[in-house]
Amino acid sequence: MGVGHKSMTCATCNKSLEDCVGHFGHAKINLPIYHIGYFKHLVVILKMVCKYCSNVLLEPSKIEEYTNKMVRLEKNYIARLVMFKKIFK
């Protein structure tokens, strides 16, 4: 994944800290780790979903209506955020 100290060389490219650009990699962990920046958003989404059937807690007609609106707003991030807040209410 790259060099961690300036006296070391990279095991992938054999370059120093100044020359190594870093490399993709992964680390195995035993427990799930959540990104703190997405935690609030994750909690909101979990409140919107049924714990038994995994469906959104809306009437089927509303689900179809909001799905069509979200598809039309695909590239407009702000409008999608506003729509997401309406669905949550």
Secondary structure, 3 states (H helix, E strand, C coil): CCCCCCCCCCCCCCCCCCCCCCCCCCCCCCCCCCCHHHHHHHHHHHHCECCCCCCECCCHHHHHHHHHHHHHCCCCHHHHHHHHHHHHC
